[in-house]
Amino acid sequence: MDIPQERKVVTEIPGPKSRAWFERRERAVPRGVANLHPIVTARASGAIVEDVDGNRLIDLATGISVLNVGHTHPAVVEAARGQLERDTHTCFHVTANEPYIELAERLNAITPGDAPKKTMFANSGAEAVENAVKIARRFTGRPAVVTFDHAFHGRTLLAMSLTAKVMPYKQGMGPFAPEIYRLPFAYPYRWHGDPERCAEQALAYALDQMHKHIGEENIAAIIVEPIQGEGGFIVPAPGFLPGLARFASEHGIVFIADEIQSGFGRAGRWFAIEEEGVVPDLVTSAKSLGGGLPISAVTGRAEIMDAVHPGGLGGTYGGNPVAAAAALAVIETIEREGLLERARATGERIMERFRALAERVNQVGDVRGRGAMCAIELVADPATKQPLDPETVGAITRGALERGVLVISAGTYGNVIRLLPPLAIEPALLDDGLDQLEAALLEALT
Ligand SMILES: *Cc1c(COP(=O)(O)O)cnc(C)c1O
């Protein structure tokens, strides 16, 4: 790690160089490609991002959950560099490459379930979702796909159609893909029924809807994030996912776990759904899979994956050897450094602080998470649970940035602060980041 793992603020943030770059950016890049922070990166390592003004920021956002192993991890850089020099790209469909095959073997081994599995690669999370649905439809010969409130599955046409929130992801971009059905998610904090019976009631409603309004024999797939990411780190009430999976298996429906944000150690396991004892039929991975390089995967039971005829799946860059070599190094790093355990320890440290904060600040309506996937949901008033307005949430993330800490929000109402630090962030650095976030939060709320 060539950047000291310390926060260092040397200019106001954003500094003059970031501001100058952003003037050029305004002219050259459309506003639709939004920036959460007006900062330009010079370099990054471990849990530190250094901007072009020389500020060292503690990164509790990690490129939206891409750097579970930390920035520019030496093993990942080394693997990618070596592969880059040997063979950059031939296209797997023209001549295959070793990292692709080896990575498929590794994913087949670490994903839940003992049945024979196969893996295909694409470039982004959205593409993995698209492919999972294609495979499920071809396997079942059915059209319908069930998705949930607060879901995020990506920005391509089908993935955007599966995504819940209209603004900003879908506004003005229809018509959307057909045969998509959205059901309520078992969201304990905002459940409209009996909070004690959230899983049971959400499940009963979902099964009834699938039976009455879609018809089991029309449903190709149920796609669900085991812990919702963009939707606000919503951990479903225990029992909801196993109930859905049981229903899927009884009716020949493909159960797809979208682990793009919750997987690869983030929730303290390789895949978050392991905690529920559910073996999904298909799993999508992306984000931290490549440790910063673009690669995504669909892994699933061999007979489902093989339902598609030769030539029915693929793409020019899917499983690019440089990205696949990086991903192999990510898996080795998670194993060698015991990052699943480190994730749980990091998460405990965060949750302790969050719980203490909730005791003192009544606008902290909910504290939730698993492993190092932790969030607070902010409300204007805990009695009504009215979401805190996005401007105040923005003031908190901006306040943290000005103090040298990168945090991002999430949630259907934009009122959730989520933390996605590198899994093995040093405790002292994490504490410093949490101190700054807390100071920004107290300042914005009082
Ligand atoms: C980020 C994300 C996606 C989309 O991934 P991209 O690489 O941005 O296309 C899909 N599903 C989930 C759960 C995600 O968090």
Ligand as a Chemical Component Dictionary entry (heavy atoms), coordinates in Angstrom:
data_LIG
# 
_chem_comp.id                   LIG 
_chem_comp.type                 NON-POLYMER 
_chem_comp.pdbx_formal_charge   0 
_chem_comp.three_letter_code    LIG 
# 
loop_
_chem_comp_atom.comp_id 
_chem_comp_atom.atom_id 
_chem_comp_atom.alt_atom_id 
_chem_comp_atom.type_symbol 
_chem_comp_atom.charge 
_chem_comp_atom.model_Cartn_x 
_chem_comp_atom.model_Cartn_y 
_chem_comp_atom.model_Cartn_z 
_chem_comp_atom.pdbx_ordinal 
LIG C1 C1 C 0 -25.217 -2.425 -8.963  1  
LIG C2 C2 C 0 -26.233 -3.470 -9.058  2  
LIG C3 C3 C 0 -26.667 -3.966 -10.298 3  
LIG C4 C4 C 0 -26.187 -3.395 -11.614 4  
LIG O1 O1 O 0 -24.811 -3.529 -11.779 5  
LIG P1 P1 P 0 -24.066 -2.655 -12.912 6  
LIG O2 O2 O 0 -22.693 -3.220 -12.947 7  
LIG O3 O3 O 0 -24.123 -1.227 -12.448 8  
LIG O4 O4 O 0 -24.815 -2.862 -14.164 9  
LIG C5 C5 C 0 -27.580 -5.004 -10.308 10 
LIG N1 N1 N 0 -28.047 -5.528 -9.161  11 
LIG C6 C6 C 0 -27.656 -5.073 -7.953  12 
LIG C7 C7 C 0 -28.188 -5.723 -6.719  13 
LIG C8 C8 C 0 -26.760 -4.022 -7.859  14 
LIG O5 O5 O 0 -26.406 -3.546 -6.660  15 
# 
loop_
_chem_comp_bond.comp_id 
_chem_comp_bond.atom_id_1 
_chem_comp_bond.atom_id_2 
_chem_comp_bond.value_order 
_chem_comp_bond.pdbx_ordinal 
LIG C1 C2 SING 1  
LIG C2 C3 SING 2  
LIG C2 C8 DOUB 3  
LIG C3 C4 SING 4  
LIG C3 C5 DOUB 5  
LIG C4 O1 SING 6  
LIG O1 P1 SING 7  
LIG P1 O2 DOUB 8  
LIG P1 O3 SING 9  
LIG P1 O4 SING 10 
LIG C5 N1 SING 11 
LIG N1 C6 DOUB 12 
LIG C6 C7 SING 13 
LIG C6 C8 SING 14 
LIG C8 O5 SING 15 
# 
